[in-house]
Amino acid sequence: MLPDEHRTIDFFTKDALPAPRVAPAEAELIAAEHLGITARAQALGSQQDANFLLHADDGTPATILKIANPAFGTVEIEAQDAAADLIASARPELRIATVLRRPDGSPWRTTVDTENGPAVARLLRYLPGGTLSGPRHLSPGTVAGMGTIVGKVSTALRDFRHPGLDRVLQWDPQHADRVVAKLAGHIAEPDRRTAIRTATAEAWAHVQKLAATLPVQAVHLDLTDDNLIHCPDSRPPMPDGIIDFGDVTTSWAVGELAVSLSSMLHHDGIEPHHVLPAVRAFHAVRPLSAEEAEAVWPLVVLRAAVLVASGRHQAAIDEDNGYATANLDHEWRIFEQATCLPLPVMTRLIRDATGMATTDVSARTAQADTPARPLLRDLVADDITLLDLSTEAASLDHGAWMDAGTEARLVTSALADGAAAVATRYAHARLTRTPALSAVSTATVPTGIDLWLGRDAVVQVPAAGKVLAAAPGHVELTYGARTLSLSFPRALQPLVTTGTTVHAGEDLIHLGAGASVHVALRDADGPATPRLVRPEYAAGWLALTADPAPLLGLAADSDRTRERDLIDRRAAAFATVQGHYYANPPRIERGWRHHLLSTDGRSYLDIVNNVTPLGHAHPRVEQAVSRQLRRLNTNSRFHYASVVEFTERLAALLPDPLDTVFLVNSGSEAVDLGLRLAIGASGRQDVVALREAYHGWTYASDAVSTSLQDNPNALATRPSWVHTVDSPNSYRGRHRGSDAVRYAPEAVAVIDELAAARRPAGAFIGETFYGNAGGVALPEGYLAQVYAAVRSHGGLAVADEVQVGYGRLGHWFWGFEQQRVVPDIVCVAKAMGNGHPLGAVITSKAVADRYRDEGYFFSSTGGSPVSSVVGLTVLDTLRDEDLQGNAARVGGHLKSRLGALADRYGIIGAVHGSGLYLGVELVRDRAGLEPATEETAELCDRMLDLGVIVQPTGDHLNILKIKPPLCIDTTAADFFADMLDLALTQLGHSR
């Protein structure tokens, strides 16, 4: 018996839609007897159909056998196949699971009997790569890729018409209210059932206000993580394929986007704000109307509610359907995420993402209207001290933001100094509310103003209105189109009662000196607003509020720099070759020890800053610089003590005969000068350098830099006087493990060959501990052999200690100590100034004196009084705080933690390094060591979201460079290891 050719489904006429019960053996029979395909069938999950992957004799996937639910008529199947063909034709860059066709062009399908009636069975194109299903975290690029595909499908189907689209599906958002009403009874838990019904009613009411303006068209309506296939070789997974056209129908076009967004919400670590890249991407392909933007999130909520109700219903009527029952937990998580914020908050964020909103959190100008009477009688703006708790507040220096009592201390101090009142600022993130280490952002952005009184005051009605609520400690009244909310000590009773009409100037509350009051303004029809909100959602919340400052006689904040504008201004004025970390970087305006603080009030653990070994904003450095700038700062041709004391101290840290110091401003200059010294002293122009190394950006230092990431053409563009030898990388180089001892003799051979060719090297330069490769130690005895070879031909050994020197290695102050050698010239910078531009070259007096043969040397600010004092202070602090010892202790602990992670995650090929110069090398396989470059970039982005700043290094950018301030403690090291563990799990990596 054939299914009714013209019949289409009406979900509300069916009691249930259980998937056809077909065993793999039966599917193999159907494929062989009805479709002429001999294959092994593997069952695939489906809510209402029966799907099988057919494998060829050799086990390779061949095609998909899809047996439609008997409730679906032939005309509906034809519409699905036509829609798939249309998209495949319109968007050839996408892979589409189209129906396979026979030689005559007819679809490869048949009708088979099932226990629930005849059903259409057909063969569909198999798309390799796999779906985006499962808990794996979706990175921003993947999320955006999903949005792009949804936009492309929407545009392709815009004018598609077919009688098989005239269906009433439970998944169609146009029927969401009826579906929930019909199925919610299957939700056993009363609290969840109530939550589903309440959220559905609210979201449906929002959508109905917009329904008449929402475009209707053909839609796929199931472009979810289950039905988007990622490119087989994409890392991270990027979707380019579409399967399962079973829900094709005619509905609101914007529902296509809402369905896809909802499917993202169950993935590990995904919150509502994480789906915004998909909204932007969709909007770029298929622009949303203002009404559609308003409808997106209510439709997400409706989809989530339908998923929960339908999932419970399907599990009840189809108990053997493992696909349906397995999805119950993540369907509830989708609902929780969809409803964790009020609809207007997410709607505002969507409007921001599409560029429809004219303001955002960092340029918010909404403010209270000028009141008829000031809120506080007899108190004017000059009486009020503004309390700045932002990242840039001077009062939060020296780590004061970490003290739980800082706000109270600052208020007490201001009142003691005579302030009549102290007020906080609306919309400025409070750094005092952020924890130093946290995997998620905390609520730091205020939606109102807190006020503390230094004298008795009367709170009065600012403008005529109605009292909405009055109770001990709280009053709400209308203020124009907004609601004014006042919170004060619960021991105080307001002087008005609920429901009364009040006039400007009437007394509301009498507050005594020392009392506090919270003042907030929100839209009259908006949701209750928390006092503090998380920065990711602040734009949405603040759009529902206004700055109450004018009620207090204060100026509203209307001139804040927009974060996106700042990025654009940087690109316009600052050469873009000077790049920045991250595609969407946080704005960092403060550091303290091993923490970096953004203007959003988020604290990040700094794992990359070897520029500041003492930690950010070290008080001793700040005080030393300030003191010296008050006295003198000039060039080193003048006679003053600090330059002598500093160079003596620096020379004393090195073995004989290294006793003479040149001071410069950077590592690049130090290396450049070091090479000039070597060439001048040896009288030979040729230089031997290691491959895969970076030494700087000046002409000479760049010439010997062969890092492919810093210069992709590094090896091809070297000047003729630079000769390179193999990177002595014992992990991924030509000689690995114990065979790494072969690198030194090979380098010696190159040096000897140059001499034989009458081009003896004047210098050999190399990092003493391979920093650019992620902290790989040089093979035992490597430098001893190479130094001896270059010296035997009259050349000098130049040690680049810019990254690894100054105690970072823990067990050694200088990297060359690990190799038990003494260079002829040492180049150092970075750590010397704790962020102040300071570098040095240390050599013997004999080598230094030879420089006079070429002229004189002078650096305007190298060795200036300020630079010298900074250098001395850094050395003092390294000693006094035992930071080299800390590097050994904490670095050893951290390396042990990272080693334990390597035992659990196959992607970690090795943990390199010593002390607090470590590298975690990520590979796709431990045998071939294929670099996991894209995975490393994705991991760094995820770590930023988890509160850690870490970046890749190495020629393949597949090594996490771990070189934090040397003051980092064990707690922070453990946090880093824990977040790395979490991120690796969330991104789907395992043994």
N, C-alpha and C positions, 0 to 999 in steps of 0.2 A: 504494500500500500504506500502510495506517494504522499508526502506532506502536501497540504493545501498550497497550491502554487502562489496564490495571492494573499494568503493569510499573513497578518503581522501580529506581533505580541502585544498584549495589554496586560501588564503586570498585575493590575488590580483585579483581574478576572481569574487569576491563578492563586491557588492556595500555596503552592510551592514550586520551585524550579530546581529540583535536584539534578546534579550532573548525571549524564548517562553512565550506567554501571557497565563498563567494558574493561575486561582484564587484558593485560598485554598479549596473551595468547590469542584472545578473540580479535584484538586489533591486527595482529599479524595475519589472521585468516581473512579479515576484511580487506587488508591491503593486497593480499595475494589473489583472492577470488573475485573481488569487485573492482580492483584498481590495477591489477597486473603487476604488483610490486612484491618481490620476495625480500623480506627484511626482518631484522629483529626489532621489536617494539619496546621502547622505554617510556613508561608513563610520565607525563608532565602534569603539574598542578593546574587547576582551573576552578573557578567559582561555580560555573554552570555548564561548561562543556567538558568533553573528554579529549585530551590532547596527548599525542604520542610522538616521540622522536624516533624515526625509522633509521636504523643503522644498516649499512651495506654489509656484504659478507666479510670485508676486511675490518669491520668495526667502526668505520668512519661514518659520521652523521650524513645522511643523504637527503631526507626531506621530513616534513611534518605531516602527520595524519591528524586532521581535526574532525571530530564528530560533534556536530552542533547539538545543542539542546533540542529535543523534539518539539519544544514550544515554538521554535523559530521556523517560519515558513520559508519556502524557496526564494520568494522575492526579497526577503531580508538578506539571505545569503548572497544573492546576486548584487544587492546594493553594497554589501561589504566588499565583495571582490572588485566591483567597479570603482569604489572609493580608493582602494589600494592601488589599482592600476592608474588612476588619475594622479595620485600623489607621486607615484614612481615616475610618471611621465613629466609632471610639472617640476619635480625636484630630483633630478638624476643624481645629485650628490648624496641623497639619502638611500639607504638600503631598505627595501620594503618587502614584507612577507606576502607577496602576491600569490594568487592561485596558480598552480602549474597548469600548463595547457597541453592538450594532445596535439599531434601533428596537424590536425585540421583546425586548430585554434580554439576548440571547445574546452571549457574548464574540465580539469581532471577530477571529476567528482561523481558520486553515486548516492543512492539512498539505501540505508540499511535499517533493519528492524532492531529496536531496543525494547526493553521492558516497559518503557513509557510511550512507545509509539515509534513511527518511522522518523529517521533523522538523516540529515544530509552529512555525508562524509566526503572530505576532499583533501587533496594534497596541496600543501603550501610550501613556498620557498623556505629553506632553512637558512637562518642568518647566524653565522658563527660569531663568537665574541662573548655571549652571555648577557644577561639582563643586569640592571642596577639594583636588583632586589637584595634583601638582606640588611643587616645592621650597619654595614660599612659607612663611615662618615662620608658625606658628599662634599668635596672641596668646591670652592667658589666657581672654578672653571667648569666643573661637571654640572653644577646647578645652572650656570648660565647656558651651558650647552643644551640642557633640557628645555630651558625657556626658548632658545632659538628654534629648536625643532618644533615645539608647540606653535610658535608663530608661523613657521613655514607651512605646517599642516593647515592651520587656520586660513591662511591666504589661498592655499591650493584648493580647499573645499568651499570657498566662499560662494561660488556660483553652481555648485554641484546639486543636481536635483535627481530624485529617483523615488518611485512609489514605495520601495522597501525602506525608506527613511521614516515613513508614517507609522511610528511605533510608540508605545507607552512603556518606557523602561524604568525600572526602579532606580537606575543610576542617573537618570535625567534630572538635573537640579530643578527643572520646572515642576517636578512632582515631589520634591524632597519633603515637604510638610506632610503630604499624604502617606509617603513611605514610612516616615518615622511614626506617624499615628498608627499605622497598621502593624508595624513590627516591634515597636518599643516594648511591648509586653513580654517579649522574649528575653529582655535584659533582667536577669534574676535579682541583681542587687538594687534595692530601692533607691539608694543615694545616686547611683549611676543612672538609673532610669530617669530619675527626676532631673538630673543634670542634662541629660540628652534632650528631654522635652523642653526644658527651660531655654537652653541654648538655641534649639531649633526655632522656637517661637520668636525669640529676639532677632535672630538672623533672617528669618522669613519676613518679618515685618520690615526690616531694612530693605530687603530685595524687592518687596512688593511696591515700595515707594518709587523704585527705579525701573520696574519691569517693563513698562510701556516704552521706555527709551533704549532698552537693550537690544542690539541687533540679533536676529535669529538666522541661523544658517546650518548647513550640514557640519557635523562635528564627529571626530573620532571618539571622544569622551572617555578615553581610557589611556591617555599618554602618561602612564605612571612609571615608577621605577621597575615594575614587573613587565612592562611592555616596551621599554626603550632598551635597545641592544647597543652595547658599546663596541667600538672598533676593537678588533682582537689585539692589536698592538699598542693601543693607547694607554698611556700612563701619565697621570691618573686616568681612570676610565672615562672616556668621552663618548657620549651617545651619537650614533649615526644611523641606527636602524630602528624600524617600527614593526611590531607584531600585533596580532589580535585586534581585528577590526569588528569584534562581536558586538560592540556597543554603539556602532555608527547610527546616528539618528539626526533629527533636526532639533536644535535647542539654542539657548543663548550662546553666542559665540564666546563670550568671556568665560563661560563654564569650562571651556577647554583648558584655559590657564589654571583655573581654580583646582581642577581635578589633579593636574600635575603637581601643583604646589603642595597640596595635601599629602601626596605620596612621599614627599621629602621629609615630613615632620617626624617620622618614627626612627630615622637614622641616628646613629650614635652622635651625640654632641650637637645635633641640629636643633636650633630654636627658631622661632618665627623670623627673626631678622636675617637669618642665614639664607632664606629663600628669596630675598630681594634681588640678587643678581639675575634670577630667572625672570622676575618682573621686568627688569631693565632690558634684558635680552629679548623678551617677547615684544615689548613696546618698540624696540628698535626695528623689528621686522614687521610687526602688525600693530600700529599705534592704537592704544586704548583711548576711548573717549573718556571725558570726565566722569560720566555716569558709570561706565564700565569699571573705572578705577575705584569708584565708591562701592561697587558691587563685589569686587574680587574677594575680600576677606569674609564677608557674610556667606559667600558661596563656598569658601573653604570650610567654614564651620558647618554648613549644611552637608557638604560632602562627608566630613568627618562623622557627623551624627548618623548619616545614612550607612556609612561603613560599619559603625558599631552595631546598629540595629540589625542590619542585613547579615552581618557576620554571625551574630548570636542566633538569628533565625535560621541561617543556612546550616550552622553546626547542629541545631536541634533537629532539622528535618533530614539532614544528610550526614549522619554521625560518622560514616566511613570516609568522608571527604577530608583527608589530611590537610589539603591546601587551605580549606576554609577554617578548620580548627586551629591550624598553626598561626593564622593571622590575627587571632583574637586579641592578643596582648598588644601587638604593634598598632592595631586599629584603635585601641583605647589610648595609646600614647599619642597618636595623631590627634585625637579629640582633645586630650589634655593640652597639647601644644597649641592647637587652634584656638582654644578658649582661655588661654592663660592671660590674655590681655583684652581689655575692652575693644570692641569693634572700631570705635573712632580712632583709637591709637594706631592700630595697624593700618587703617585706611589712610591716615595722614602719612605714615611711612611709605605706603605705596604711592601716594601722590608725590612725595619727595623723590622717590626712586624714578618716577617717570618725568620729573621736571615740572609737574603741574603746580606744585606748591611754590609760592613766591618767597617763603622764608624757611629757615631751618633752625636747629637748636643753637647754632653759633652766630645767627644773625637775627634772632627773635626780637621783634619790635612791638608786639602787642602789649599794651599797658593800660592801666586803669584810667578812666576819664578823670579830669580834674574834679575833685570833690567840692561840694558846697561848703563843707566844713572839714578841717583836717581830722584824721582819725584820732589823733592824740591832742587833746585840748592844751593850749598854751605850750606846745612843744614845736619848735621850728627845726628846719633842716640843719642849721648850724649847731643845734644842741645834740645832734645824733652823730656818733662815730660809726663809720662803716667798717665792718669786720671782714677783711679779705682772707678767705680760706682756700683760695685757688692755688694752683701749682706754682704760680709766680709770686705768691705772697712772701714778703721778707720775713714775716713772723714765723714762717714754717721752715726756716733755715736750720741747718745742723740736725736734721732728723726730727724736728719737733712734731711733724705731721704724724709720726708713729706713736706719739704719746696719747693715750686715751683721754687724758685730762687737759689737752691743749686748748680746746675751745673754751672750757670753763676758765682756765687760767688767763686767756687773752681777754675774755669778757671782764673778769674781775679786775684785771690791770687797767683796762680802759675806764671802767667806772671809778676806780680809785684815783685815776688821773683827772676826774672831774666831768666825764661825759654824763649828760643827762639820760642818754639812752645809747645802746649799742645795737646795730642792725646788721644782719647778714645780707647777702646779695642774691637776688633772684636769678636762677638759671646758670649760675657760675658753679661748676663742679667743686665740691668740697674735698680737698685732698685728705682732710682729717678723717674722712669716713672710709678710706680705702685700706685694706690690710696689705701688708708688705708682700705676702705671697698668697696668690689665689688663682684657682683654675678658671674662675668666671669673674666677670666684672661685678662690682657691688653697686648699690644705689648711692650715687654721689651727687646727682644733679638736683638741686632744690626747685620745687614748684611754687614756693612762696618765700616769705621773709620771716626770720626769727628776730624778736626784739626783746632786749633786756633793759629794765628800767633802773636808773640810778636815783630816782626820786619818785614821790607819789605822782600818779597821773590818772586822768579821766579819759577812758575810751568813749568816744561819742559817735553818734550816727553820722556818717559822712554825707549821706544824701537820702532823701525820702524813699522809703521802701517798706517791705513787709518782713516780719520776723518769721523765718522758716523753721527754726529750732532754737530752743533756749534751755539749757540744762547746766548744772554745775560744771564749770570748766570748758563750756563750749557754747558758741552762738553762731547761727547762720542767718543772714538776711539778704534780701535782694539788693543788687546794686546795678541798676540799669538792666542790661541783658545778661548779667553775670550774678553769681552767688558769691557773697563775701563770707568767708569762714574765719572765725577767731577761736583760737584754743589757748587756754590759760590755766593756771593751777586749779585743780578740781575743788579745792576748798572755797573757791570764790563762786558766788551766785550772781548770774547776770541780773540786771535791773529791768529787763524786759521779759515778756512772756511770748510763747509760741503763738503765732497767728495774728498778732497785733500789728497795726500799721504804725510806723515810726517816722519821725521827721528829722531833718538835718539838725544836728546840735543836741539832740536828746542824749542823756547819759545811757551808756550801755553797760559799762563795768567800771568799778573803781579799783585801781591796781596800786599796791604799795611798792615802795622802793625795794628793789631786789627781785620783783616779780618778772615773769617772762610771758610773752604772748606770741603766738604763731599767726601770721596774717597770710591768707591765700585767696585768690580770685580764680574761679573756674566758670566755664560756660554753664548757664542755668540748666540746660538740658543735657549736660555732659555727666560722665560717671564721676564718682568720688575719686579724688586724686591723692596718691601717696605724697608725703612730705618730700621724700627723696626718691628719685627713679634712676634706673640704670642708664648709662650713656647711650647704649645702642637703641633705646626706646625713647630717649628724651625728646627728640623732635616730635614724636607722636603725642606724648603727654603735654608738652609745653604748648602745643597748638590748641589745647583745650583750656589753657589758663592765660593769665595776664600778669604783668609785673605790677604788684601792688605799691611800688615805691611812691608814686604820686599821692597816694592816700596819706603818706607820712610827710609829704612836702619834699620828698627826695626826687632827683631826676631819674627817670627810667633809663635803663641801659639800652641804648639804641645804636651803638657804634662798635660792635664787636667784629673782629676779623673772621670771616668765614674760612673754615678749614679748606674747602675745595678751592676757594679763591687764592689761598696761600700757596697751594700746590701749583696753580696756574701762574701765579706771580713768580714763583721760583723758576718754573720752566721758561718764562719770558726773559728773566734777567740773569739767571745763573746758568752757565753753560751746561747743557744737558748731559754732556759726557761725564760730568761730575754727578753720577747717579745717586739714588737713594735706595735704602733697603725697602722692600715690599712695594707691591703695586698700589696699595692703599695704606700708606704708613700712618701710624699714630703720630700725633704732634708731641714731641718730647721737649719739655721745657725745664725739667729739673732732674737731678740725679742725687742719690745719697748712697754711699758705700756701694753695694752691688745691685742697687735698684735704680731703674729709670722710671720717671713719672710722666704721664701724658696729661694734656690739658683736660681730658675727660675725667681725670682723677683715677686713672688705672695705673697700678704699679706693675712693672715688668721686671723679672729677674734678668739681669744683664750677664750673658754668657760669652760675649764676644769682645769686650772692651779691654784689650791689653794696653790701651793708651793710658788707662788710669789704674795703675797697680795698687795705689793706696785706697782706692775707692773714690767715687764721685764726691765732689765738694768737701774734700778733707779740710777740716778747720785749720790745721797747721799750715797747709799750703795757702789757703785763703788769707790767713792772718799775715803770713810772711810776705806775700805779694802786696797786700794792702799797705803794710808797714813800709816796704821798700819804695813803693810808688809815691808815698808821701814824702820820701826823702830824695831819691835820685834814681833816674833811669836814663842811661846814655850808652855809648858804645865802648867797646873794650880797649880803645886806645887811651882812655883816661885811666888814671891810677886809682884803684880802690881795692879793698881787701877781699870782697866776696869772690871775685874771679880767681884769685890766688888760692883761697881756702877750698873752693870747689874743685879746681883742677888737681890740687894736692890730694884731696880725698878720693877723687876718681882714679888717679894714677895709683894710689895705694891699694886699690882693689885688684890690680892686675899684677901678674908676675913680672920679674925682670926679663928682658930689658925694657918693658913697655912703661915708660915713665914720662912721656910728653903728650900733651893734650891739645887738640884743636876743638873749638866749640862752634857748632853750626845750629841750624834751626829744625832739621828734619832728618829722617833716615835716608831719604833720597840724596840729600846734600852730603851726608856722611859717607855713603857709598861712593858717590862721585868723587869726593875729595880723597877717599881711601885709595881709589884706583889711580888718581893723579899722583899721589904720593908713591905708590908702587912703581908706576911707569917712570916717574922722574928719578927715583932712587936706583932703579935697575937699568935704566937706559934702554929698556926694551918695550916695544909698543903692543905686542900681542898679549892677550888675556885668555885664560882658560876658565870656563864657567860651567856650572852644572845645569843640565836641562831641567825643565819644569820648576824653575826657581823664579822668584820675583825679588827685585832689589830696589826698584824705585822708578821715578818718572823723568829725571834729568837725562841729558843725552847719554852720558856714560853709564849711569845706573840702569837706564832702559836698554842700552845696548847689550848688557850682560843678563837681562831678564828674559827668560825663555818660557815663562808660564803662558800656555795657550789661552787661558781665560783672560789674562790681562792683555794679550796681543795674539790673536788667532794666527797671525803670520810671523810669529816670533822667530822661528827657526829659519824661515826663508828670507827674512829681512835683516839678519844680523850683519853688521859691518864686517869687512874682511879681517879685521884684527881680533875678532871674538871667535873663539873655538870652543865647542861644547863637548862635554862628556856625558855619558849616561847618568841619569838620575839613579843614585844608589839606593833605590827603594827595595827593601827586602821583602815587601808584601806583594806589590803588583809589578815590579820591574822585570827586566829580562832574567835576572838571577834572583831567585827567591829562597827564603829560609837560610839554611846553612850555605847555599851556593852564593849568597851575597858577598862572600869574601872575594869573589872574582872581580867585583867592581873596581877595587883599588888598583890591581895590576893593570887592568885595561885603561884606567885613567892615566896611570904612569906611562903606559905605552904611547898614548897620545901626546903627552908632554915630551917624551923622548923623541918622538917622530918630528915634532915641531922643531926641536933643537937640531936634529939631523938635517932638516930642511933649511937650516940657518934662519929660523924664525923662533928662537927660544922665547918662551913665555916670560913676560915681565911680572905677571901676577897670576895666581889662582885665587878665585873668589867663590865662596860658598857659605850657605848657612851652616852653622855648626851642629844644628839639630834641625831636621828638615821640616821647617814650619809650614811652607806652602803646601806640602803633601799631607798636612794634618798631624804633624808632630811625630813623624817617623824617625826613630834614632838611626844615625848612620851606622853602617857595619863596623864592628870592632876593628880598630886599627886603621880605618880608612884614611882619616886625615893625616896620621903619622906618615903613611906611605906617600900620599899625594904631596904633602908639604915638603917632604924630603926630596921628592923628584923635582919640584919646581925650584927649590933652592939650589939643587945641584947644577942647575943651568943658569944660575944668577938671578932667578926671580924671587918674588916675595909672596908670602901667604897672607891673604886678606880674609878675615873672619867677619861675616855679617851676623851680628848679635842683636839686630834691631828688634826682632820679634821675641827671641827666646832668652835673651840675656836679662840680667838684673834680678835673679832669684826665682824667675817663673818656673824653672824646671824642678825646683824644690831641693833636690839633692846637690845641685851645683848652682853657683851664682852665675857662671858663664857656661855656655854650651860647650866651648872647647875643652872645659875641664872634664867633661864626660869622655872625651876622646884622648885625654892625657897628652895634650899637645899645647904649644904656645905659639900663637900666630905672630906675624911681624906687624900686622896692622889690625886693629879692632874697630869696627863701626857699630855705633849704638845710638839709639834714639827712643822713640815711643815712651817707654816706661820712665825715662829720665826726668820728665817734667810733669808727670801726672796730668797730662792734658795741655800743659804749656808747651809751645813749640821749642824743643830743645834736642839737640843731637851732638854727638861727639865722635872724634876719631882719636884713638890712642895708639901711639907707636913709640919707637925708640928715638932718642935724641938724634942719633945718626941719620935715621931716615927723615925725620922732621927737618933737619938742617939742609938736606939735599934739596928741599923744596925751594930754598932761596935761590938756587941756580935758575929757576924758572920765573922768579919775581917774588912778590910778597903775597901774603894771604890776609884777608880781612872780611869779617862778617858783621854787618851793622848791629844786629841784635843777638848774634851768637855770643854768649858770654857777657851779655849786658848785666848790670847789677840785679835786675829782677830775675833774669834767667839763672844767674849764678845762685841767687838766694833760693829760688825754686829747686834747683838741683841739689843744693845742700839739704834743704828740708825733706826732700824725697829720700835721700840717703839716711838721714836721721830717723825718719819714720819707718823705713824698711827695717832698720836695726831695732828701734825701740819697740815696735809692734810685732817683731819676729815674723814678718810676712813671708820670708823665704821658708821658715819652718812651717808656717800655716799652709803654704803651697804644697809642701811635702805631705803634711798630715791630711788636709782636706782633699788634696789631689789624689792621694793614695786611696782614701775612702771612696771617692767618686769613681775612680777607675775600677775599683772592685765592684761597685754597683753596676757600672756599665758592662763589665765583664759578665755579670750575672744575667743581664738583659741579652747579651750575645748568645748565651746558652739557650735562651727561650725564643729568640727571633732570628730566623735564618737570614734575614736581610742584613743583619749586622755581620759584616765579614771580619772585621778586626777592630780592636780598640787600641789606638796608638798613643804614644806620648809618655810624658813624665810630669809629675807635679801638677801644675795648672796650665800646662800646654798639652791638651789632649785632642784626639781626633777619633770620631766614630765613623768608620768607613762602611758605606752601604753598597751592597752588591746584589745583583739579581740571582746569582748562583755562586756558591763558594768555590766551585772547581774552576770555572772559567773566569770568575771575577768580573763579569760584565757590570760596568758601573750603573748604579741605580740613580741616575741623574735626576730624572723627573720625580721619582719618589722622594728624593732628598728635598727638592724644592717644595713639594706638597707637604712634607713633614715639617719644614721650617714655618710654613704658613699656618699649619695647625698648631704648632707650638706657640706662635704669637697669640693665637686665640686663647690658648691655655695659660697665658701670662709669662711666656719665656721668649726672650730675644736670642735666637741662635741662627747662624748663617752657614752656607756651604762654602767649601774651599776645595782646592785641588784642581788639576787640569780637567777633570771630568765633573767638577762641582758635585761630587758624591760623598763628601766628607763633612760631617758636622764639626766645625772648628770650635773648640771649647777652650777659651782663654779669658776667663772672667777676671775682674779685679781680684788681687791677691788676698783681700780681706774677706772674701766669701767664707761663710761658715758651713758647718755640716748640715744644719737645717736647710739652708738654701740648696746645697748640693743634693740632698735627698729629694727636695722638691723638684729639681731639674730631672733627676732620674725617674721619679714617680710620673712626672708629666710626659717624659719620653716614653715610658712604659704605656701610659694611657693612650698617647697619640698613635703609637705603633699598633696597639690593639684596635683602636677606632678606625684606623686606615686599612685594616684587614690583613696585617702582616702576622705571620706565625711561623713556627718551626717548620 
